Amino acid sequence: MRDNRIKTFYTSKQVLQKDNTNFSKSPLKPKLLIEYLEKQNLSAHFDIISDFRRFSENDFLVAHTKEYVSAFFKGNKPLCESNSLRWSLQFADSIRYTNSSLYHAIKHSIEHPEHICFAPVSGMHHATPERGGSFCSMSGQVIASIKIFREFGLSGAYLDLDGHYGNSIEDSRYFVEDLDKAIPIGCNINPFGRHQNYIDDLKEHLEDLGEKILSGKIHYLVFAHGADSHESDDLGGQCSTAEWMQSSELVYDFVKDVSVKMKKPLPLTLALFGGYRQDDFDSVLSLHTADLVTCLNKLVEARIHFEPDVKVEEPEA
Ligand SMILES: [Zn+2]
């Protein structure tokens, strides 16, 4: 039913070329993850699509004020660094590609529901119409879903399993007229609580989401399993490794089940979102990889053996 390779919307242009000592490694993460997948001999499971167009300033005006978009791309401080990241022309250009990657991945998943799509991106779910925030520059989810709604008349849901509440969608509702149609209320899903409570909350949300999909209110799903919902992350910590993996399994079992009930594949796009281990960034990459492997094993029966390798935190001296 599903093609066995994940369509990956990745170009080196979506990556910060020189890490200029930002705390967040997210601007580098797409490249680090692609290299990590190669090291783990998993590249054969991913088809890289690089020839998608970058966003223009007009695309960003869908979700942001002229003042912010102009300041961001011109490098006018303080607004261009309201994301808490150091500005450079190349970094600003990379944002045109990360946001466009998500849009093109979702669009492809709608046109080819048998393809699982993947936008290896982060840094969008805290931006608001007037500014960036907490390592996020532009509201990529809002822009992608508005463009999809205006082109196809379809509505989407976001399963945001980053460790932090993704406020970008809710904070944009007053600014973007048709956002309630593009991403209906209740479809920006961020599980609440820790450990078993988190798992239980996720299960409840999935039940509700299933009803919305089967009744034709939601037409595509975007799933971002941020690694900062892992308890060892520097900036998060809802789940143990087992719980983090269980969350992935619950989501992919859900996608499989709902697709069987629909008698066609639910359009699915994956994204990365947060993950901030300063001591061992491979732990972050390993969790993201384990999530992708779970997707392949559950949805295309890939039978890959991969255990997440999450380094135990050093106790503070
Ligand atoms: Zn986060």
Residues whose N, C-alpha, C, O or C-beta is under 5 A from the ligand:
A	BS01	ZN	D162 G163 H164 D228 G274
